[in-house]
């Protein structure tokens, strides 16, 4: 068993509209973060993960995610799985819990047009 307390988290300011609080499990196979979306992220274009699957649970709020050509409205309690290589962006006011497998790292994440 492992536990990460709130005082052990790390904050990342991806943009003014996307703040991530990472719970560093120091595991290569899985990790998790709470992400606050307050607008569009990224500001233009899309992002994609080259390696990670992202399982995203909407803790609070409403908005949308656009994955490839699919626009999905999201509300509290919804769950979405984003596969590696899928291009997407978030828009709205959302509090998300995101778990990635394998563990997310910045080298496999990129912004695309």
C-alpha positions as CSV (number, residue, x, y, z in Angstrom):
1,X,0.0,0.0,0.0
2,X,1.1,3.6,-0.6
3,X,-0.5,6.8,0.4
4,X,0.3,10.4,-0.7
5,X,-1.0,13.1,1.7
6,X,-2.1,16.5,0.4
7,X,1.0,18.2,1.8
8,X,3.2,15.9,-0.4
9,X,1.6,17.0,-3.7
10,X,3.3,19.0,-6.4
11,X,1.5,21.9,-8.3
12,X,2.1,22.5,-12.0
13,X,0.8,25.6,-13.7
14,X,0.3,24.3,-17.3
15,X,-1.4,27.6,-18.1
16,X,-3.6,30.2,-16.5
17,X,-6.5,27.9,-17.3
18,X,-5.0,24.6,-16.3
19,X,-3.5,23.9,-12.9
20,X,-2.5,20.3,-12.0
21,X,-1.8,18.9,-8.5
22,X,0.2,15.8,-8.9
23,X,0.2,13.0,-6.3
24,X,3.7,11.5,-6.8
25,X,3.4,7.8,-6.3
26,X,6.9,7.1,-7.7
27,X,5.4,4.3,-9.8
28,X,6.2,3.7,-13.4
29,X,2.9,2.0,-14.2
30,X,0.3,4.5,-12.9
31,X,-0.1,8.0,-11.4
32,X,-2.8,10.5,-10.6
33,X,-3.5,14.2,-10.4
34,X,-6.3,16.6,-9.7
35,X,-6.6,19.1,-12.6
36,X,-8.5,22.4,-12.5
37,X,-9.7,23.7,-15.9
38,X,-10.9,27.3,-16.0
39,X,-11.3,28.0,-19.7
40,X,-9.7,26.3,-22.8
41,X,-6.7,24.1,-22.4
42,X,-4.5,24.3,-24.4
43,X,-5.3,27.9,-25.5
44,X,-5.0,26.9,-29.1
45,X,-4.5,23.6,-30.9
46,X,-4.7,20.3,-29.0
47,X,-2.5,18.1,-26.8
48,X,-1.8,14.4,-27.0
49,X,0.0,11.7,-25.0
50,X,2.3,9.4,-26.9
51,X,2.3,6.7,-24.3
52,X,-0.3,7.2,-21.6
53,X,-3.9,6.3,-21.4
54,X,-5.8,9.0,-19.3
55,X,-8.8,7.9,-17.3
56,X,-10.6,11.2,-16.3
57,X,-13.3,11.5,-13.7
58,X,-15.2,14.8,-13.5
59,X,-15.2,15.7,-9.8
60,X,-17.1,18.9,-10.2
61,X,-18.2,21.4,-12.8
62,X,-19.2,21.3,-16.4
63,X,-17.6,21.7,-19.8
64,X,-16.4,19.7,-22.7
65,X,-13.6,17.7,-24.1
66,X,-13.0,17.6,-27.8
67,X,-11.2,14.3,-28.8
68,X,-10.3,14.1,-32.5
69,X,-13.7,15.1,-34.1
70,X,-15.8,14.1,-31.1
71,X,-17.2,16.9,-28.9
72,X,-18.2,15.4,-25.5
73,X,-20.2,17.5,-23.0
74,X,-19.1,16.7,-19.4
75,X,-20.7,17.0,-16.1
76,X,-20.0,16.0,-12.5
77,X,-19.7,12.2,-12.2
78,X,-18.8,11.5,-15.8
79,X,-15.8,9.4,-16.7
80,X,-13.8,9.4,-20.0
81,X,-10.9,7.3,-21.2
82,X,-8.5,9.1,-23.7
83,X,-6.2,6.7,-25.6
84,X,-2.5,7.4,-26.5
85,X,-2.3,9.3,-29.7
86,X,-5.7,10.9,-29.5
87,X,-5.6,14.7,-30.0
88,X,-7.8,16.7,-27.6
89,X,-8.6,19.9,-25.7
90,X,-10.6,20.8,-22.7
91,X,-13.0,23.8,-22.3
92,X,-15.1,24.8,-19.4
93,X,-14.9,25.0,-15.6
94,X,-14.0,21.5,-14.5
95,X,-12.3,19.8,-11.6
96,X,-10.9,16.5,-12.8
97,X,-9.2,13.5,-11.3
98,X,-6.9,12.0,-13.9
99,X,-5.1,8.7,-13.6
100,X,-2.6,7.8,-16.3
101,X,-1.1,4.4,-17.2
102,X,1.8,4.2,-17.6
103,X,2.6,7.1,-15.3
104,X,2.4,10.5,-17.1
105,X,5.6,12.3,-17.8
106,X,6.2,15.5,-19.7
107,X,8.4,13.9,-22.3
108,X,5.5,11.9,-23.8
109,X,3.1,14.8,-23.8
110,X,3.0,17.4,-26.6
111,X,1.0,20.2,-28.1
112,X,-0.2,19.7,-31.7
113,X,-2.2,21.8,-34.2
